[in-house]
Amino acid sequence: MKILQIAGSGTVGIERMGPVSRDICNLSNCFQNLGHDVTVVDAETTIPRVNLDSRVRVLETSTVSRTQLGKKLINNKLRYLLSWKTEFQFVKALQRLTSLENFDIIHAHEHVPALILSYLCRERLVYTSHTPTWLKGETFKQKREIRFEKFERLLRIHEADVICRCSLTIALGDYLQTALPQAPIVVIPNGIDLESWVPVERMEARRQLGIAQQDFVLLSVTRFDPVKGIETLINAVKELTNKVKHLNVSIIGPLDRFYGSESSVSSYARSIISKTEGLPISFKGFIHNRSPEFRCWLSAADLFVHTALFEPQGNVILEALSMGLPVVASRAGGTPQMVGEKVGLLFEAGDWTDLSQKVLFLYNNRERLKSMQLNCRKQVEEHFSWKGSAEKHLWAFEKIRRKYPLV
């Protein structure tokens, strides 16, 4: 099968690629290993694509990448308009590089390119909805998000319209089927490469990080965005401080809303940090998930806490489970499909009392916690391997290829 993967960030396969680029990279490698002909179209980069299988063909456009656009110091309205212009230029450049008619499947990973391509090759177009942020509650949307969403719905160019237009949409959890029951949607969660996630011995990890052996460590990895529910964790810690001895809460993540940011601090982050005075909470900033330090944190913690009020599929949950770290997570988005009772506990999203009770239960039931630790990697291996995810994708692709064969 000839598969065209549509990227555009300019980061697929590089060392510091983001979550969506990582998904494209891993799927492309697996498709190639399973005997298929894979081409990735991405914005050009001078950084070597060391993580991408050398057999995967790469076509680079000279257009501005999404990564570059995200770094421009411009107002939100202009950024929004430029993003649409950039995506049109990207698809136009793609058409100059190759013919869409040469591929059995065109697999898009961003909403705007998928919309444009739906008018060019609808029958063979598969779209993966990685971040349907429009599904989060109105309370957690910024005013500009609401305005842009109304504009897109009026013109029928919203992601929901794209999902209904494509031959097939892949969702990471069943939340999308609930929102759009009339659309052709199949649920295929992302995977993880277990070989890259080898636990560090707990005492050694704590020694390297300077964490006392007697500490009960809660770890959270997040961005400073209201939808991530950081305040839920802070309020839960207030309830736990006098009940859990040697409580140590560490939060990893950029101090603004953008993945990979290492220097800027948003006003929202400042307001959150001010609420933690006197609490056993420390903010570690952005630590790349490919770094040895990140793996040490996952190995040193007792529990991973995920408080997002909406999350399509938190890849960091799979990373925690791969390192043998049990998870206490909000019942939201695709999270319940990853966190079963054998590897963690779920709490009602936004309910910090429920969260504190779940943490306290495991703190007081160490045998149950130990049992979860032993089950974590096994669950990931059985249900969330990249090979398994790729095989499910190919099964869905094959149905489309049979229905719409190349001439």
C-alpha positions in Angstrom: 0.0 0.0 0.0 1.3 3.5 -0.9 0.7 5.9 2.0 1.2 9.6 2.0 1.6 11.1 5.5 0.8 14.9 5.6 2.8 16.7 8.3 3.8 20.4 8.1 5.5 21.2 11.4 9.0 20.7 10.0 9.9 18.5 13.0 8.9 14.9 12.0 11.8 12.6 13.0 14.0 15.2 14.6 15.3 14.8 18.2 13.0 17.4 19.7 9.8 16.7 17.8 6.4 17.4 19.4 3.6 15.0 20.2 1.9 15.0 16.8 5.2 14.8 14.9 6.2 11.9 17.1 3.0 10.1 16.3 3.5 10.6 12.5 7.1 9.4 12.8 6.3 6.3 14.8 3.4 5.3 12.5 5.5 5.9 9.4 8.2 3.7 10.7 5.8 0.9 11.6 4.0 1.1 8.2 7.4 0.8 6.5 8.4 -2.1 8.7 5.2 -3.9 7.9 6.0 -3.7 4.2 4.3 -0.6 2.9 5.6 2.3 0.8 5.5 5.4 3.0 6.1 9.1 2.0 6.1 11.9 4.5 5.5 15.5 3.3 6.8 18.1 5.8 8.1 21.6 5.9 11.9 21.7 5.4 14.3 21.6 8.2 18.1 21.7 8.6 17.9 19.3 11.6 18.6 15.6 10.8 15.5 13.4 11.0 17.4 10.8 13.0 14.3 9.1 14.4 12.6 8.5 11.0 13.3 5.2 9.2 15.7 5.9 6.3 13.5 3.9 4.0 10.6 6.4 4.4 10.6 8.9 1.6 10.6 12.6 2.7 9.4 15.4 0.6 10.1 18.9 2.0 8.3 22.1 1.2 9.9 25.5 1.4 6.8 26.9 3.2 6.8 28.3 6.7 6.4 25.5 9.2 3.7 25.5 11.9 6.6 25.6 14.4 8.0 28.8 12.9 4.6 30.4 12.7 4.0 29.6 16.4 7.1 31.6 17.4 6.2 34.8 15.5 5.5 37.7 17.8 2.1 38.7 16.3 -1.4 39.1 17.6 -3.8 36.2 17.8 -6.0 37.4 14.9 -3.1 37.8 12.5 -1.6 34.5 13.6 -5.0 32.8 12.9 -5.2 34.3 9.4 -1.6 33.6 8.6 -2.1 29.9 9.7 -4.8 29.5 7.1 -2.6 31.2 4.4 0.4 29.0 5.4 -1.7 25.8 5.2 -2.9 26.7 1.7 0.6 27.3 0.6 1.7 24.0 2.1 -0.9 22.0 0.2 -0.1 23.9 -3.0 3.6 23.1 -2.5 2.7 19.5 -1.8 0.9 19.2 -5.2 4.1 20.5 -6.9 6.2 17.8 -5.3 4.0 14.8 -6.0 0.7 13.7 -7.5 -2.0 12.7 -5.0 -3.2 10.2 -7.5 -0.1 8.1 -6.8 -1.2 7.1 -3.3 -3.8 4.6 -2.0 -4.2 6.6 1.2 -3.6 10.3 2.0 -3.3 10.6 5.8 -3.7 14.1 7.2 -3.0 15.1 10.8 -4.1 18.7 10.9 -7.6 20.1 10.4 -6.9 22.8 7.8 -4.8 20.7 5.3 -7.4 18.0 5.8 -10.2 20.4 4.8 -8.3 21.5 1.7 -7.5 17.9 0.7 -11.1 16.9 1.2 -11.9 18.8 -2.0 -9.0 17.2 -3.9 -9.0 13.5 -2.8 -11.9 13.0 -0.5 -12.4 9.2 -1.1 -8.8 8.3 -0.1 -8.4 10.9 2.6 -8.1 9.7 6.2 -7.9 12.4 9.0 -6.6 11.8 12.5 -8.0 14.3 15.0 -5.2 14.7 17.5 -6.4 17.8 19.4 -10.2 18.5 19.1 -10.0 21.4 21.6 -13.5 22.5 20.6 -14.9 19.6 22.7 -13.6 21.2 25.9 -16.3 23.1 27.8 -17.0 26.8 27.0 -15.7 27.7 30.5 -12.2 26.8 29.4 -12.2 28.5 26.1 -10.6 31.9 25.6 -12.8 34.5 24.0 -10.8 34.4 20.8 -11.2 30.7 20.6 -15.0 31.1 20.8 -15.0 33.8 18.1 -12.8 31.7 15.7 -15.0 28.7 16.3 -18.2 30.6 15.5 -16.5 32.0 12.3 -15.5 28.5 11.2 -18.9 26.9 11.9 -20.6 29.7 9.9 -18.4 29.0 6.9 -18.5 25.2 7.4 -14.7 25.0 7.7 -14.7 23.9 11.4 -12.9 20.6 12.3 -16.3 19.0 12.9 -17.2 19.7 9.2 -13.8 18.2 8.1 -14.5 15.1 10.1 -17.9 14.7 8.4 -16.4 15.3 4.9 -13.5 12.8 5.1 -13.7 9.2 4.0 -12.6 8.2 7.6 -11.5 10.0 10.7 -9.4 8.3 13.4 -10.1 9.4 16.9 -7.8 8.6 19.9 -10.8 8.0 22.2 -14.6 7.4 22.0 -15.4 11.1 22.8 -15.5 12.0 19.1 -18.0 9.3 18.2 -20.2 10.7 21.0 -19.9 14.2 19.7 -20.4 13.3 16.0 -22.4 10.0 15.9 -23.2 10.6 12.2 -19.5 10.9 11.0 -17.3 8.0 9.8 -15.1 7.6 12.8 -13.0 4.7 14.2 -11.2 4.8 17.5 -7.5 3.9 17.4 -5.4 5.0 20.3 -1.8 6.0 19.9 1.0 3.7 20.9 4.3 3.9 22.6 7.7 2.4 22.0 8.3 0.4 25.2 12.0 -0.2 24.3 12.6 3.5 24.7 11.0 3.5 28.2 13.2 1.5 30.5 12.6 2.2 34.2 15.4 3.5 36.3 15.9 1.9 39.7 13.8 3.9 42.1 16.5 4.7 44.8 19.0 5.6 42.1 16.5 7.9 40.4 15.8 9.7 43.7 19.5 10.0 44.4 20.1 11.7 41.0 17.2 14.1 41.6 17.9 14.8 45.2 14.6 13.4 46.5 14.5 11.9 50.0 13.7 8.1 50.0 10.9 8.6 52.6 9.1 11.1 50.4 5.7 10.2 48.9 6.1 11.8 45.5 3.2 12.9 43.2 4.3 13.9 39.7 2.3 15.8 37.1 3.4 16.8 33.6 1.3 19.5 32.1 1.0 22.9 30.4 -0.3 26.1 32.1 -3.6 26.1 30.5 -7.0 26.3 32.4 -8.2 23.1 30.6 -5.2 21.2 32.1 -6.8 21.5 35.6 -3.7 22.5 37.5 -5.8 24.2 40.2 -7.5 20.9 40.9 -4.2 19.4 41.9 -3.3 22.4 44.0 -6.6 22.3 45.9 -6.1 18.5 46.4 -2.7 19.1 47.8 -4.1 21.5 50.4 -6.4 18.7 51.6 -3.5 16.1 51.6 -0.8 18.1 53.3 -1.8 17.1 56.9 -2.7 13.6 55.9 0.3 12.4 53.9 3.6 12.4 55.6 6.6 13.7 53.6 4.4 14.7 50.7 6.4 15.9 47.7 4.5 17.3 44.6 6.5 18.1 41.4 5.0 19.6 38.3 6.9 19.4 35.0 6.0 21.5 32.0 6.5 24.9 30.3 5.3 27.9 32.3 3.0 29.0 29.5 0.6 27.3 27.0 3.1 26.2 24.5 4.9 22.8 24.2 8.7 23.1 24.5 8.8 26.7 25.8 11.7 27.1 28.2 11.8 30.8 29.1 8.5 32.6 29.0 6.1 32.7 31.9 2.5 33.5 31.3 0.3 35.6 33.6 -1.8 32.6 34.2 1.3 30.6 35.3 2.2 33.4 37.7 -1.3 33.4 39.3 -1.2 29.6 39.7 2.3 29.6 41.3 1.3 32.3 43.7 -1.4 30.0 45.1 1.1 27.3 46.0 3.0 29.3 48.7 3.5 27.2 51.8 2.5 24.0 49.9 5.0 21.1 49.1 4.8 21.9 45.4 7.7 22.6 43.1 7.7 23.6 39.5 10.4 22.1 37.3 9.7 23.9 34.0 10.0 22.1 30.7 11.9 18.9 30.6 12.0 17.1 27.3 10.4 13.6 27.4 13.4 12.1 25.6 15.8 13.2 28.2 17.3 10.9 30.9 16.1 13.4 33.6 12.5 13.0 32.5 12.8 9.2 32.9 14.3 9.7 36.3 11.3 11.7 37.4 8.9 9.0 36.2 10.9 6.3 38.0 11.3 8.3 41.2 7.6 9.1 41.7 5.0 7.1 43.6 2.0 8.3 41.7 1.4 10.1 38.4 -1.4 12.7 38.6 -3.2 13.8 35.5 -5.8 16.5 36.1 -6.9 17.6 32.5 -10.5 18.6 32.2 -10.4 17.4 28.6 -7.7 15.3 27.0 -7.9 13.3 23.6 -5.2 10.9 24.7 -2.6 12.0 27.1 0.6 10.4 25.8 2.4 11.2 29.0 0.0 8.8 30.7 1.4 6.0 28.5 4.9 7.1 29.3 4.2 6.9 33.0 2.6 3.5 32.7 5.6 2.3 30.6 7.9 3.3 33.5 5.8 1.3 36.0 4.2 4.4 37.5 0.5 4.1 38.5 -1.8 6.9 37.5 -4.6 8.8 39.2 -6.4 10.7 36.4 -9.5 12.7 35.6 -12.4 10.9 34.0 -12.2 12.9 30.8 -11.7 12.5 27.0 -9.8 9.3 26.1 -8.2 8.9 29.5 -10.6 6.2 30.9 -9.5 3.9 28.0 -5.9 4.0 29.2 -6.4 4.0 33.0 -8.2 0.9 34.3 -8.4 -0.2 37.9 -5.4 -2.5 37.5 -3.0 0.4 36.8 -4.7 3.4 38.5 -7.8 5.2 39.6 -10.1 7.8 38.0 -11.6 10.8 39.7 -14.3 13.2 38.5 -12.7 16.0 36.4 -12.3 19.2 38.4 -13.3 17.5 41.8 -10.2 18.0 44.0 -11.8 16.3 46.9 -12.3 13.1 44.8 -8.7 13.4 43.7 -7.4 13.8 47.2 -9.4 10.8 48.4 -8.0 8.6 45.6 -4.4 9.6 46.4 -5.0 9.1 50.1 -6.5 5.6 49.4 -3.4 4.5 47.6 -1.1 6.1 50.1 -2.8 4.0 52.8 -2.9 0.9 50.7 0.6 0.3 49.6 0.0 -3.3 48.6 -2.6 -2.2 46.1 -0.2 0.5 44.8 2.6 -2.1 44.5 0.2 -4.4 42.5 -0.6 -1.5 40.1 3.1 -0.9 39.6 3.6 -4.5 38.4 0.7 -4.3 36.0 1.6 -0.9 34.3 4.0 -2.0 31.7 2.1 -5.2 30.9 -1.0 -3.2 30.1 0.9 -0.9 27.7 2.5 -3.9 26.0 -0.8 -5.6 25.5 -2.9 -2.6 24.4 -0.7 0.3 23.4 2.2 -0.8 21.2 2.9 1.2 18.1 2.9 -2.0 16.0 -0.6 -2.8 17.2 -1.7 0.8 16.5 -0.2 0.7 13.0 -1.9 -2.7 12.3 -5.3 -1.2 13.2 -4.6 1.8 11.0 -3.7 -0.5 8.1 -6.9 -2.5 8.6 -8.9 0.7 8.2 -6.8 1.9 5.3 -7.3 -1.4 3.4 -11.1 -1.1 3.6 -10.8 2.3 1.9 -8.4 1.0 -0.7 -10.8 -1.8 -1.7 -13.6 0.7 -2.0 -11.7 3.3 -3.9 -8.9 1.5 -5.8 -6.3 3.4 -7.8 -7.0 3.5 -11.5 
